[in-house]
Amino acid sequence: MDLSHVLWIGGGSGAGKSTLSRRLAYRHDLRLHPVDAYTFAHVERTDPATHPVMARTHAMDYQQSHIDPDAEQQAANFVDYAAERFAMIVDDIVARGSGPLVVVEGPQLFPHLVQPVMAGNRHGVWLLPSTEFTARSLGIRNSPTPLAQESDEERARRRRLERDALLTDRIRRDAAERALAGVEMDGGQDEDESERVLAELFRPLLDAGPRARDGEQRRAIRREENAVTDVQIAAFRASLGDKAPSESEFPYACECTNLGCDRQVPMTPSAYRAAGGADGH
């Protein structure tokens, strides 16, 4: 299996993986593969016989998954879930076929899972956020509430931050043991600076390419990615049934033919389909 066209960006939650991966892919005319955009597709492909952790997790309600387990249990479940899901992630990448480099990003990309299939250590980087940076990025208040006064929702948020800190520490150790690149993220750099750091880490691979050969291929790539996103949104809304809220705008990738375009177009899914695409110009 040849994955020499893949650039892997993993790391802790709230580290900026999605934003920086998108900026890198759009500016350099690469393909973008956010693992989270395939969540509902992977749920449908879950086989309890071969994916017992995934199946058990899908059957949990909010209380069972976010409130009852402590942070250590939640972190262990996340790692085990990612391990079962990883083969699906690789299958999806392979199914996209040959073409420009693919930037694959997601918190599920633990170093111990990725390194055995990556083309070389230069093909991956892991973003390591401080707890404070994660809290700011996720919009979670990182200040203690007396446990006796803590609501279920506050307990879930606290354990989410504790879980994420444990996972980031594991990724940090895992990457260091394997001589893989890790970048500390504490909010001291803005998005432009952080993007430049990633671009320099991947510089030899970005220079070698391949990238989208012309504007038409760029348009086809972004349309394919928007279609995946649209399916994910529809599946999410369907999962809510009668509780689904009214449609809200989502930032679709601009489908123009301008190489290097990094624009996004806020549209509701219905408006995107009615327009036959997204063009921010």
C-alpha positions as CSV (number, residue, x, y, z in Angstrom):
1,M,0.0,0.0,0.0
2,D,1.6,3.3,-1.2
3,L,0.7,6.3,0.9
4,S,3.5,8.5,-0.2
5,H,1.0,11.1,-1.3
6,V,-0.4,11.5,2.2
7,L,0.5,14.2,4.8
8,W,-0.8,13.4,8.3
9,I,-1.8,16.0,10.8
10,G,-2.8,14.7,14.2
11,G,-2.9,16.0,17.7
12,G,-5.0,17.0,20.6
13,S,-8.5,18.4,20.4
14,G,-8.8,22.1,20.0
15,A,-5.2,22.4,18.6
16,G,-6.2,24.0,15.3
17,K,-5.8,20.9,13.2
18,S,-8.8,21.5,11.0
19,T,-8.1,25.2,10.4
20,L,-4.4,24.8,9.7
21,S,-5.0,21.7,7.5
22,R,-7.6,23.5,5.5
23,R,-5.4,26.5,5.0
24,L,-2.4,24.4,4.0
25,A,-4.5,22.3,1.5
26,Y,-6.2,25.3,0.0
27,R,-3.2,27.5,-0.5
28,H,-1.1,24.7,-1.9
29,D,-3.9,23.1,-4.0
30,L,-3.8,19.8,-2.2
31,R,-6.7,17.4,-1.4
32,L,-8.1,17.7,2.1
33,H,-9.4,14.7,4.1
34,P,-10.9,15.6,7.5
35,V,-11.5,12.3,9.3
36,D,-14.5,13.8,11.2
37,A,-16.3,14.4,7.9
38,Y,-16.6,10.6,7.6
39,T,-18.0,10.0,11.0
40,F,-21.5,8.9,10.0
41,A,-20.2,6.8,7.1
42,H,-18.0,4.9,9.6
43,V,-20.9,4.4,11.9
44,E,-22.8,2.7,9.1
45,R,-19.8,0.5,8.4
46,T,-19.4,-0.6,12.0
47,D,-19.5,-4.4,12.5
48,P,-19.9,-5.4,16.2
49,A,-17.9,-8.5,15.5
50,T,-14.8,-6.6,14.4
51,H,-15.5,-3.2,15.9
52,P,-16.8,-4.0,19.4
53,V,-15.6,-0.7,21.0
54,M,-17.2,1.4,18.2
55,A,-20.5,-0.6,18.5
56,R,-20.6,-0.3,22.2
57,T,-19.9,3.5,22.1
58,H,-22.6,4.1,19.5
59,A,-25.1,2.4,21.8
60,M,-24.3,4.7,24.7
61,D,-26.4,7.7,25.6
62,Y,-24.9,11.0,26.7
63,Q,-24.9,10.1,30.4
64,Q,-23.1,6.8,29.7
65,S,-20.5,8.4,27.4
66,H,-19.8,11.9,28.8
67,I,-20.9,12.0,32.5
68,D,-20.5,8.6,34.1
69,P,-17.0,7.6,32.9
70,D,-14.0,9.4,34.5
71,A,-11.4,11.1,32.3
72,E,-9.1,8.1,32.3
73,Q,-11.9,5.8,31.1
74,Q,-13.0,8.3,28.4
75,A,-9.4,8.6,27.2
76,A,-8.9,4.8,27.0
77,N,-12.1,4.4,25.1
78,F,-11.1,7.1,22.6
79,V,-7.8,5.4,21.9
80,D,-9.5,2.0,21.5
81,Y,-12.2,3.5,19.3
82,A,-9.6,5.2,17.1
83,A,-7.7,1.9,16.8
84,E,-10.7,0.1,15.5
85,R,-11.6,2.9,13.1
86,F,-8.2,3.4,11.7
87,A,-8.5,0.8,9.0
88,M,-11.7,2.6,7.7
89,I,-9.7,5.8,7.6
90,V,-7.0,4.2,5.5
91,D,-9.5,2.5,3.2
92,D,-11.1,5.9,2.6
93,I,-7.8,7.5,1.7
94,V,-6.9,4.7,-0.7
95,A,-10.4,4.9,-2.3
96,R,-9.7,8.5,-3.3
97,G,-7.1,7.2,-5.7
98,S,-4.0,8.9,-7.1
99,G,-3.7,12.6,-7.6
100,P,-2.5,15.6,-5.7
101,L,-1.1,15.2,-2.1
102,V,-3.8,14.5,0.5
103,V,-3.8,16.3,3.9
104,V,-5.4,13.9,6.4
105,E,-6.3,15.4,9.7
106,G,-8.1,14.3,12.9
107,P,-7.6,13.6,16.6
108,Q,-7.9,9.9,15.9
109,L,-4.5,9.9,14.1
110,F,-2.4,8.6,17.0
111,P,1.4,8.2,16.2
112,H,1.4,4.5,17.0
113,L,-1.4,4.0,14.5
114,V,-0.1,6.2,11.7
115,Q,3.7,5.5,11.7
116,P,3.4,1.9,10.5
117,V,1.6,3.1,7.3
118,M,3.2,6.5,6.7
119,A,5.8,6.8,3.9
120,G,8.3,8.4,6.3
121,N,8.6,10.5,9.4
122,R,8.6,13.7,7.4
123,H,5.0,12.9,6.3
124,G,3.4,13.6,9.7
125,V,3.1,16.2,12.4
126,W,1.2,16.3,15.7
127,L,-0.1,19.5,17.2
128,L,0.1,19.5,21.0
129,P,-2.2,22.1,22.7
130,S,-2.0,23.3,26.2
131,T,-5.1,22.7,28.3
132,E,-5.8,26.4,28.3
133,F,-5.5,26.6,24.5
134,T,-7.9,23.6,24.2
135,A,-10.4,25.2,26.5
136,R,-10.3,28.5,24.6
137,S,-10.6,26.8,21.2
138,L,-13.5,24.6,22.3
139,G,-15.3,27.5,24.1
140,I,-15.1,25.7,27.5
141,R,-14.6,27.6,30.7
142,N,-11.5,26.3,32.3
143,S,-12.1,27.3,35.9
144,P,-13.1,24.9,38.7
145,T,-16.6,24.7,40.2
146,P,-17.0,23.1,43.7
147,L,-17.8,19.4,43.0
148,A,-20.8,19.5,45.3
149,Q,-22.3,22.3,43.1
150,E,-21.3,20.8,39.8
151,S,-24.1,20.2,37.3
152,D,-24.0,17.2,34.9
153,E,-23.1,19.5,32.1
154,E,-20.3,21.1,34.0
155,R,-19.0,17.7,35.0
156,A,-19.0,16.6,31.3
157,R,-17.1,19.7,30.3
158,R,-14.5,19.2,33.1
159,R,-14.0,15.6,32.2
160,R,-13.8,16.5,28.5
161,L,-10.8,18.8,29.3
162,E,-9.2,16.3,31.6
163,R,-9.6,13.6,28.9
164,D,-8.1,15.8,26.2
165,A,-5.2,16.7,28.4
166,L,-4.5,12.9,29.0
167,L,-4.7,12.2,25.3
168,T,-2.4,15.1,24.4
169,D,0.2,13.9,26.9
170,R,0.0,10.4,25.4
171,I,0.4,11.8,21.8
172,R,3.4,13.9,23.0
173,R,5.1,10.9,24.5
174,D,4.2,8.7,21.6
175,A,5.5,11.1,19.0
176,A,8.8,11.7,20.9
177,E,9.4,8.0,21.2
178,R,9.0,7.5,17.5
179,A,11.0,10.6,16.5
180,L,7.9,12.2,14.9
181,A,7.4,16.0,14.7
182,G,5.4,17.6,17.5
183,V,4.4,21.3,17.7
184,E,3.4,22.8,21.0
185,M,0.3,25.0,20.6
186,D,-0.4,27.5,23.4
187,G,-1.9,30.4,21.5
188,G,1.3,32.4,21.3
189,Q,1.3,32.1,17.5
190,D,-1.5,33.3,15.2
191,E,-2.9,31.2,12.4
192,D,-0.5,32.7,9.8
193,E,2.5,31.9,11.9
194,S,1.3,28.4,12.7
195,E,0.6,27.7,9.1
196,R,4.1,28.8,8.2
197,V,5.5,26.3,10.8
198,L,3.6,23.4,9.2
199,A,4.5,24.5,5.7
200,E,8.2,24.5,6.6
201,L,7.9,21.1,8.2
202,F,6.4,19.7,5.0
203,R,8.4,21.9,2.6
204,P,10.3,19.2,0.7
205,L,7.0,17.3,0.2
206,L,5.1,20.4,-0.8
207,D,7.7,21.4,-3.3
208,A,7.8,17.9,-4.8
209,G,4.0,17.7,-5.1
210,P,2.0,16.8,-6.9
211,R,-0.6,19.6,-6.6
212,A,-3.7,20.3,-8.6
213,R,-2.5,20.6,-12.1
214,D,-4.9,23.4,-13.1
215,G,-8.1,25.2,-12.0
216,E,-10.5,22.6,-13.3
217,Q,-8.8,19.9,-11.2
218,R,-8.9,22.2,-8.2
219,R,-12.6,22.7,-8.7
220,A,-13.3,19.0,-9.0
221,I,-11.3,18.3,-5.8
222,R,-13.2,20.9,-3.7
223,R,-16.6,19.7,-5.1
224,E,-15.7,16.2,-4.1
225,E,-14.8,17.4,-0.6
226,N,-18.0,19.5,-0.3
227,A,-20.1,16.5,-1.3
228,V,-18.6,14.5,1.5
229,T,-19.4,17.3,3.9
230,D,-22.9,17.6,2.6
231,V,-23.6,13.9,3.2
232,Q,-22.2,14.2,6.7
233,I,-24.5,17.1,7.5
234,A,-27.5,15.3,6.1
235,A,-26.7,12.2,8.2
236,F,-26.2,14.2,11.3
237,R,-29.6,16.0,10.8
238,A,-31.3,12.7,10.1
239,S,-29.9,11.2,13.3
240,L,-31.6,14.0,15.3
241,G,-35.0,13.2,13.7
242,D,-37.7,15.6,14.9
243,K,-35.2,17.3,17.2
244,A,-33.2,18.6,14.2
245,P,-33.0,22.5,14.3
246,S,-33.6,24.6,11.3
247,E,-30.7,24.7,8.8
248,S,-27.8,26.9,9.6
249,E,-25.0,28.0,7.3
250,F,-21.9,25.9,6.9
251,P,-18.5,27.1,5.4
252,Y,-18.3,25.2,2.1
253,A,-15.0,25.3,0.2
254,C,-15.0,27.8,-2.8
255,E,-15.3,25.7,-6.0
256,C,-13.7,28.3,-8.3
257,T,-10.9,27.6,-10.7
258,N,-8.4,30.0,-9.1
259,L,-5.3,28.0,-7.9
260,G,-4.4,28.9,-4.4
261,C,-7.9,30.1,-3.5
262,D,-8.5,29.7,0.3
263,R,-12.0,31.1,0.4
264,Q,-15.0,29.5,2.1
265,V,-18.6,30.2,1.3
266,P,-21.2,30.2,4.1
267,M,-24.3,28.5,2.8
268,T,-27.1,26.3,4.1
269,P,-27.0,22.8,2.7
270,S,-30.3,23.6,0.8
271,A,-28.8,26.7,-0.7
272,Y,-25.6,24.8,-1.7
273,R,-27.6,22.2,-3.5
274,A,-29.9,24.7,-5.2
275,A,-26.9,26.7,-6.5
276,G,-25.2,23.6,-7.8
277,G,-22.0,24.4,-5.9
278,A,-20.2,27.2,-4.0
279,D,-18.3,30.1,-5.6
280,G,-17.0,32.8,-3.4
281,H,-16.2,35.2,-6.2
